[in-house]
Amino acid sequence: MKNKAYNFRKSLTISLIVIALFGAYPKPSKSQEQAQTLYALVEFMKVKPADVDKYLELEKTFWKPIHEERVKQKEIAGWR
């Protein structure tokens, strides 16, 4: 009976040491290695059929240069 108790304490001690070692071991972190998450923003512009040409001209002359500059500044990944 004495031998069983000794073996139990020995195995318990070894188990606790192994658990303590694994608990103290720093886990590798991938948070800095992961690429930044990209999101897509999709907008829908409802334009009256009579105003389509005006809207397309506004997009070309006003918004396109702004979005191209935002791409250059790396504020956005792309624009279409």
Distance bins in CASP14 RR format, pairs under 12 A and 6 or more apart:
PFRMAT RR
TARGET T0000
AUTHOR 0000-0000-0000
RMODE 2
METHOD distances of the structure
MODEL  1
1 7 0 0 0 0 0 1 0 0 0 0 0
1 8 0 0 0 0 0 1 0 0 0 0 0
2 8 0 0 0 0 0 1 0 0 0 0 0
2 9 0 0 0 0 0 1 0 0 0 0 0
3 9 0 0 0 0 0 1 0 0 0 0 0
3 10 0 0 0 0 0 1 0 0 0 0 0
4 10 0 0 0 0 0 1 0 0 0 0 0
4 11 0 0 0 0 0 1 0 0 0 0 0
5 11 0 0 0 0 0 1 0 0 0 0 0
5 12 0 0 0 0 0 1 0 0 0 0 0
6 12 0 0 0 0 0 1 0 0 0 0 0
6 13 0 0 0 0 0 1 0 0 0 0 0
7 13 0 0 0 0 0 1 0 0 0 0 0
7 14 0 0 0 0 0 1 0 0 0 0 0
8 14 0 0 0 0 0 1 0 0 0 0 0
8 15 0 0 0 0 0 1 0 0 0 0 0
9 15 0 0 0 0 0 1 0 0 0 0 0
9 16 0 0 0 0 0 1 0 0 0 0 0
10 16 0 0 0 0 0 1 0 0 0 0 0
10 17 0 0 0 0 0 1 0 0 0 0 0
11 17 0 0 0 0 0 1 0 0 0 0 0
11 18 0 0 0 0 0 1 0 0 0 0 0
12 18 0 0 0 0 0 1 0 0 0 0 0
12 19 0 0 0 0 0 1 0 0 0 0 0
13 19 0 0 0 0 0 1 0 0 0 0 0
13 20 0 0 0 0 0 1 0 0 0 0 0
14 20 0 0 0 0 0 1 0 0 0 0 0
14 21 0 0 0 0 0 1 0 0 0 0 0
15 21 0 0 0 0 0 1 0 0 0 0 0
15 22 0 0 0 0 0 1 0 0 0 0 0
16 22 0 0 0 0 0 1 0 0 0 0 0
16 23 0 0 0 0 0 1 0 0 0 0 0
17 23 0 0 0 0 0 1 0 0 0 0 0
17 24 0 0 0 0 0 1 0 0 0 0 0
18 24 0 0 0 0 0 1 0 0 0 0 0
18 25 0 0 0 0 0 1 0 0 0 0 0
19 25 0 0 0 0 0 1 0 0 0 0 0
31 37 0 0 0 0 0 1 0 0 0 0 0
35 77 0 0 0 0 0 1 0 0 0 0 0
36 74 0 0 0 0 0 1 0 0 0 0 0
36 77 0 0 0 0 1 0 0 0 0 0 0
37 77 0 0 0 0 0 1 0 0 0 0 0
38 76 0 0 0 0 1 0 0 0 0 0 0
38 77 1 0 0 1 0 0 0 0 0 0 0
38 78 0 0 0 0 1 0 0 0 0 0 0
39 76 0 0 0 0 0 1 0 0 0 0 0
39 77 0 0 0 0 1 0 0 0 0 0 0
39 78 0 0 0 0 0 1 0 0 0 0 0
40 76 0 0 0 0 0 1 0 0 0 0 0
40 77 0 0 0 0 1 0 0 0 0 0 0
40 78 0 0 0 0 1 0 0 0 0 0 0
40 79 0 0 0 0 0 1 0 0 0 0 0
40 80 0 0 0 0 0 1 0 0 0 0 0
41 67 0 0 0 0 0 1 0 0 0 0 0
41 76 0 0 0 0 1 0 0 0 0 0 0
41 77 0 0 0 0 0 1 0 0 0 0 0
41 78 0 0 0 0 0 1 0 0 0 0 0
41 79 0 0 0 0 0 1 0 0 0 0 0
41 80 0 0 0 0 0 1 0 0 0 0 0
42 79 0 0 0 0 0 1 0 0 0 0 0
42 80 0 0 0 0 0 1 0 0 0 0 0
43 59 0 0 0 0 0 1 0 0 0 0 0
43 63 0 0 0 0 0 1 0 0 0 0 0
43 67 0 0 0 0 0 1 0 0 0 0 0
43 79 0 0 0 0 0 1 0 0 0 0 0
43 80 0 0 0 0 0 1 0 0 0 0 0
45 51 0 0 0 0 0 1 0 0 0 0 0
45 52 0 0 0 0 0 1 0 0 0 0 0
45 54 0 0 0 0 0 1 0 0 0 0 0
45 55 1 0 0 1 0 0 0 0 0 0 0
45 56 0 0 0 0 0 1 0 0 0 0 0
45 58 0 0 0 0 1 0 0 0 0 0 0
45 59 0 0 0 0 1 0 0 0 0 0 0
45 63 0 0 0 0 0 1 0 0 0 0 0
46 52 0 0 0 0 0 1 0 0 0 0 0
46 55 0 0 0 0 1 0 0 0 0 0 0
47 53 0 0 0 0 1 0 0 0 0 0 0
47 54 0 0 0 0 1 0 0 0 0 0 0
47 55 1 0 1 0 0 0 0 0 0 0 0
47 56 0 0 0 0 1 0 0 0 0 0 0
47 57 0 0 0 0 0 1 0 0 0 0 0
47 58 0 0 0 0 1 0 0 0 0 0 0
47 59 0 0 0 0 0 1 0 0 0 0 0
48 54 0 0 0 0 1 0 0 0 0 0 0
48 55 0 0 0 0 1 0 0 0 0 0 0
49 55 0 0 0 0 0 1 0 0 0 0 0
51 57 0 0 0 0 0 1 0 0 0 0 0
51 58 0 0 0 0 1 0 0 0 0 0 0
52 58 0 0 0 0 0 1 0 0 0 0 0
52 59 0 0 0 0 0 1 0 0 0 0 0
53 59 0 0 0 0 0 1 0 0 0 0 0
53 60 0 0 0 0 0 1 0 0 0 0 0
54 60 0 0 0 0 0 1 0 0 0 0 0
54 61 0 0 0 0 0 1 0 0 0 0 0
54 62 0 0 0 0 0 1 0 0 0 0 0
55 61 0 0 0 0 0 1 0 0 0 0 0
55 62 0 0 0 0 0 1 0 0 0 0 0
55 63 0 0 0 0 0 1 0 0 0 0 0
56 62 0 0 0 0 0 1 0 0 0 0 0
56 63 0 0 0 0 0 1 0 0 0 0 0
56 64 0 0 0 0 0 1 0 0 0 0 0
57 63 0 0 0 0 0 1 0 0 0 0 0
57 64 0 0 0 0 0 1 0 0 0 0 0
58 64 0 0 0 0 1 0 0 0 0 0 0
58 65 0 0 0 0 0 1 0 0 0 0 0
58 66 0 0 0 0 0 1 0 0 0 0 0
59 65 0 0 0 0 0 1 0 0 0 0 0
59 66 0 0 0 0 0 1 0 0 0 0 0
59 67 0 0 0 0 1 0 0 0 0 0 0
59 79 0 0 0 0 0 1 0 0 0 0 0
59 80 0 0 0 0 0 1 0 0 0 0 0
60 66 0 0 0 0 0 1 0 0 0 0 0
60 67 0 0 0 0 0 1 0 0 0 0 0
60 68 0 0 0 0 0 1 0 0 0 0 0
62 68 0 0 0 0 0 1 0 0 0 0 0
63 69 0 0 0 0 0 1 0 0 0 0 0
63 70 0 0 0 0 0 1 0 0 0 0 0
63 79 0 0 0 0 1 0 0 0 0 0 0
63 80 0 0 0 0 0 1 0 0 0 0 0
64 70 0 0 0 0 0 1 0 0 0 0 0
64 71 0 0 0 0 0 1 0 0 0 0 0
64 78 0 0 0 0 0 1 0 0 0 0 0
64 79 1 0 0 1 0 0 0 0 0 0 0
64 80 0 0 0 0 0 1 0 0 0 0 0
65 71 0 0 0 0 0 1 0 0 0 0 0
65 72 0 0 0 0 0 1 0 0 0 0 0
65 79 0 0 0 0 0 1 0 0 0 0 0
66 72 0 0 0 0 0 1 0 0 0 0 0
66 73 0 0 0 0 0 1 0 0 0 0 0
66 75 0 0 0 0 0 1 0 0 0 0 0
66 76 0 0 0 0 0 1 0 0 0 0 0
66 79 0 0 0 0 1 0 0 0 0 0 0
67 73 0 0 0 0 0 1 0 0 0 0 0
67 75 0 0 0 0 1 0 0 0 0 0 0
67 76 1 0 0 1 0 0 0 0 0 0 0
67 77 0 0 0 0 0 1 0 0 0 0 0
67 78 1 0 0 1 0 0 0 0 0 0 0
67 79 1 1 0 0 0 0 0 0 0 0 0
67 80 0 0 0 0 1 0 0 0 0 0 0
68 75 0 0 0 0 0 1 0 0 0 0 0
68 76 0 0 0 0 1 0 0 0 0 0 0
68 78 0 0 0 0 1 0 0 0 0 0 0
68 79 1 0 0 1 0 0 0 0 0 0 0
68 80 0 0 0 0 0 1 0 0 0 0 0
69 75 0 0 0 0 1 0 0 0 0 0 0
69 76 0 0 0 0 1 0 0 0 0 0 0
69 78 0 0 0 0 0 1 0 0 0 0 0
69 79 0 0 0 0 0 1 0 0 0 0 0
70 76 1 0 1 0 0 0 0 0 0 0 0
70 77 0 0 0 0 1 0 0 0 0 0 0
70 78 0 0 0 0 1 0 0 0 0 0 0
70 79 1 0 0 1 0 0 0 0 0 0 0
71 77 1 0 0 1 0 0 0 0 0 0 0
71 78 1 0 1 0 0 0 0 0 0 0 0
71 79 1 0 0 1 0 0 0 0 0 0 0
71 80 0 0 0 0 0 1 0 0 0 0 0
72 78 0 0 0 0 0 1 0 0 0 0 0
72 79 0 0 0 0 0 1 0 0 0 0 0
END
